[in-house]
Every structure is written in C-alpha cells, then in structure tokens.
Amino acid sequence: MRRIISVLMENAPGSLSRVVGLFSQRGYNIESLTVAPTEDETLSRLTLTTIGDDHKIEQITKHLNKLIDVVKLVDLTEGAHIEREVMLIKVKAAGAQRAEIKRCVDIFRGQIVDVTASLYIVQITGTSDKLDAFLHAVGDASILEVVRSGVSGIARGEKVLSL
Amino acid sequence: MLIRALRDEGVEYVFGYPGGAALHIYDAIFRQQDVQHILVRHEQAATHAADAYSRATGQVGTVLVTSGPGATNAITGIATAYMDSIPMVVISGQVVSERIGEDAFQETDMVGVSRPIVKHSFMVRDAREIPEVVKKAYYIAATGRPGPVVIDVPKDITSPFETFPYEYPEKVKIRSYTPATRGHAGQIKKAVQLLLEAKRPVIYAGGGVVQGNGSELLTELARKLNYPVTNTLMGLGAYPGTDRQFLGMLGMHGTYEANMAMHHADAILAVGARFDDRVTNAVNKFCPNAKIIHIDVDPASISKTVTADIPIVGAVDSVLTDMLALAKESEETPDAAAIKNWWQQIDEWRDNHGIYIAPRYKQADSGKIMPQDVIKTLHEVTKGEAYVTSDVGQHQMFAAQYYLFDKPRRWINSGGLGTMGFGLPAAMGAQMADRDAVVACVTGEGSIQMCIQELSTCTQYNLPIKIICLNNQALGMVKQWQDMQYGSRYSESLYEDSLPDFVKLAEAYGHVGMRVTEKDDLKAKMEECFAIKDRVVFMDIAVDNSEHVYPMQIAGASMRDMWLSKTERT
C-alpha cells in the first residue's frame, strides 16, 4: 500500500542523508521525497511516499524515529489528510494541438505559465493521481519534459505535527 | 579543548593511532596526565580494544584516529560495536575545513562512510561546539540502545593557536532523542499474568540483559519462578552458566535442550534479545505454540522478525524490576505440577543429548586433542572466572558452549558482525579494564593472524593476556560447512604448510610461546600458562582438525531440527 510519511527533523547538515541512507540500507523504497525548512528555521519537514505492507511501514517508521535528527513523524495515510503535488510540463503546442491542450489544461484546472510559438509550459497541482491522469490525457507524443515536486501532505482537522 | 572535554567526561583511556590530521589532538594528549592513550598497531585494533573495554566495564569506550586510512581502518571495529550495541565514541581527525571536498591528502568523508554503522555522527564545524558535541556524543552512545558515535574533527578546529572560553555542560538535552526508560505498566501486568499461567515457559535472554545491567534481576526472577533460562551468544553470563536452571546457549549451535525447550514452549520471555536469524532458524517455523513477551529498549527490535504478543519497550533493568515486584505481590503462583512436568521433559532432553551431562563428542582416533577439551580445561584452570574474549569460528562456538560463564561481562565476542581479528585486541581492552584479572583470548590460527600485530601493543603496555589458539590448520567453520554442504571441497580453507611458528613468533615479540600436541600434556601446560602472571603466553594447541561443532541447526527448518553429530540428527 502507498503511504505518505511526514517527518519533522533537525535542519542540520547530514540529516537528509541519514533518512535517505536508511531507506537504501534497509531495502525500503522511496517513491517520492520532498524536503524544505519550516516556519521554524531549525526544523525541516520531509515528506516521502513509499510502498509496503503494514509490517514494513511499521519498521520504516520505527527506524526513522530512531534517527537522532528525527524529531517527530506521522503516517498521513492513517487518517484524513490533504496531499498535493506540483507538476511542470513542457508540451508541444502547434496548430490544432494548441487549442486542444488549452482545453485539457482548463479541465484539469491547470495554468499555462509559459508560451512560445510551438510549446506551452503547463503547471498542474493536485494529487499524484490527478497529475498522472493529465499526462495520460495529453499523451506521450506531445510531452517534451516533465518535472514533479513529489508529494507534500498535511493532516486534516485539529492534528498538528509540531514540536 | 577536545582532550579537556574527554577528561571532564571522565574518560580514562583512549585507544588510538596518530596521524597528520590528528596531531594537534595528540600534542594535547602529550601535555596532560588525566587521559591515558594506548597506542595500538592498527586502528581496527583500537576500536576492538575500546569496544571490549566497554563490554567489560559498561563504560563508553573511546577511540582516536586520524583522517583517511586511519578512519577507514576503524570502520570494521565500528561496525562490530554497532551490531552488538556497544557504546563507543570514535574521534577521527579530518583535513582542514577549507580543504574538505577537494580530495585532499588523507581525506575521507568519515561521516558518510560510517553513516550506516553508527548510532549517530557529528562533524565539528566550530571549536566552540566541542564541549557540547563531546557531551552529546557520550550521552547518545551510552543511553537507550547503546551504539558507536563518530565525531569528525577537521584539523583547524583543534588548532592550538586559537583559544576559546571553555565550559563543559553538566547535562545535555536533545529534543529529538528521548530513549525509552520505564515499560508500560499495563503491558508489564499482562506479561506477568501470561508468565504465571504458562505451563512450558522459557526465558530467552540476550545481550541487552548484559548491557542493560539486568543480570541480577533476571536471575532473581527466574529463580523465583523456577523457569528454565537460555542465553544467546551475546547474553552468555546474563544468567549463571553453572546453574541448574540454565539450559545453555540456544540457536544454530545451541544445546539440544535449549532448542527443544524453545520449540515446545507455550510462553517465551525474550529479554534484550533480537530474534536473530542465528537464533530462530526459519522464522515461520519458530516456536509454533508460544506466546511471546518481548522486552527491549529499542522499539525497532520488537516484532522485526518475530511478532511479539506482548511487546514491552523499556530499559531491561526497569522493566524487570517492575515484573519482579508484580510477581512477588501476585497471589497467583506458577502451576507447580505443570512446571514439574516441564522440568522432567527438559531433564529427559538433557539425559538424551545434553552436552553438560556427558561428552557428546568422540575422542579422536589419532589421539589428537579435542577442541572441546581445551575449553573445558581452560574453564577448570581459570575456575570459570576469567574474562574470555574470542575470535570467530569453531573455537568461538566451542568457547560459548563449554566455558560456562557465571557472571555477566566476562564473555567478550563479536556476535553480530562476526569479526575475525576481534579476540586479541579485545583481550587488551578487557585487561585495561581490569589490570589484575585473568584474561584469555580463545582463538584459532586463522583469526589470530588478522590482528597479530597487537602482540607488540601487549609488550608496550605490559598486558599479560593468555592466548589459547585452537590450531587445526584450517578455517574450521568454513571447512565444516564445506564438509556438510559442498562435498568436502575445501576451497581456500586450508593453510597447508604456510602457518608461522607461533612459539617463535610470540618470542619475537618478547612473550612466552608454548606448543601443546599431546592430550596428556594439556592440563599441565595450561596450568603452567596461567601460573605466569606477568607475561603474555601464546599457547599454540594442535587440535583434531576433523572435528565439527554440534549441535547444529538444519537450515530452513525449526529450532528442534539439529545435527547432533556427523551422523545423527533429530
């Protein structure tokens, strides 16, 4: 099962390499990973998606918790949560395609953020599934370049991941 | 500043080896008296010696090496300590800050290289950080599930030309690190209940009981309940080896009665043990009828390979104290009739195949000395009170089986990583920990050559350890597996006639060398060896080279499936 694990950790040199190292060392998968400082500059928030059964996820969270730099973590998929991913995609947009792509972007509530005579750069935000669906809708033939941010997530409601 | 911080931390000994990037630190060592440095002959030995010092005393071991090759040579020893959860601080010199990343002379990314085998690591970026980093390093190494911590120190950070105000922190708080202490009261209650209701209980105690200073409590609990106890390789000495309730070691080369009892148990109390693959054999066939209570300070150890029915995260001593109190005040007592039957069953197993009831190995037709007899003689001559370090292989298993440790911290071996070369430097560390103690290094002619250079360190520091070398002229354990699984094709496991004359070798370092080839001489020579109090004695003992270690679990099967000899299996 796909899980989103959100980690609050010390914003210190080497912290990220310890998290990433743990995954390769113990043979766990990382599907996506995103990390940036939080409103408290001594802390970074790292969100990663991984796939595994309950036993594996339990091991992953236990081992992450064991890292000295990890302050707190939560498996967002255990409860209601919001997840978002940003995608920038460079697509061919010439002739009849131009209007077709524009329509598609509107349907997915994306934005065209750069335009040339022959291409668009489109920005789409949403769940990973939505991003996948957009890529499918546009079709491989039109796609020149794709860049995705990886998943960020936050729990719904009162729950807060902080110190 | 660094050495001052070590002194303020209470560090007595530093095991190390100097080099360019560490020279400022070495100069500081020269100019003080409090912290004594032990100069080894290879950095690997420094880590093993510090590791064994820690195992023998419970204190944090300290290592100091230079950058580059000094640091990488320490890696094997750090991994050894990591696998066995031994508290250790390794300080490595580093090239000057502004050269880092430029492939400077003797530069290695020590923090990166050591990352998977340390509990934590620090790179000091400012000299002002030194006291706090040192304090944190020792705190992290020693608390929770202990482990090695690396401090990488660029050379400019230790420059004697810059001075800073110094204050050693009394306490340290790390917001992201809160090691487990007390166990959950409800879980402990459930565990005691389960134990009291058990009809076929076994207490399975590991290295955590030794490291967590829980031996006395465990012994008291076991005696109160009259339940059988088995120890892991790392746990030997956690329960008195000569006690009636002790079943011997369990696992791959565990005793018949320990493995049978585990397989047939209905309740297992696992304390400070991690259900290692060398213990469980096939996990899906492990103890099919048992409810499992698992006490461990590390939550990640619980239900890692075997699912615990009652997990208890907490320090072993605290949890055992609570359990003992509950067991004492409980109105319930164990089911006496069931426990009596259980002991009858265990005694029957002992009578049939127990290695402590009668010798289960044949004397060699050639009249050669049997390796088991060497360990038994060692036990007899040292009255079971020596610190015994070992290397890795058949001799290690024979020592684990036949040297019955009555006290914790006396058996010092590389259990998790299985590091050949550990024994001799470990013996040095144990001897440093207790200068008056009898320290024996049980080794083989293979392992001893992996750190043989340390015979020179023993000379320099007058460490009168006794080396008991079981010489079978082959990598015995490799050869045993080749006998059992590879049709006796001895691929690269024989030395042929290339072995050195160990007697002369010992003498070359200024030690006493002895060779024993006759069975009848063994005891007298061993007594002669241990009568020499102030010298290293290297006993090169020719043992039967065809002997295997038994029992040996059959791979992929359950705990009760074992070879009991070359021809006999369960």
Interface residues (C-beta under 8 A of the other chain):
Chain A: M9 E10 P13 G14 S17 R18 G21 Q25 H55 E58 Q59 K62 H63 N65 K66 I68 D69 V70 V71 L163
Chain B: V111 G112 R115 P116 K119 H120 S121 M123 R125 I140 I174 R175 S176 Y177 D298 P299 A300 S303 K304
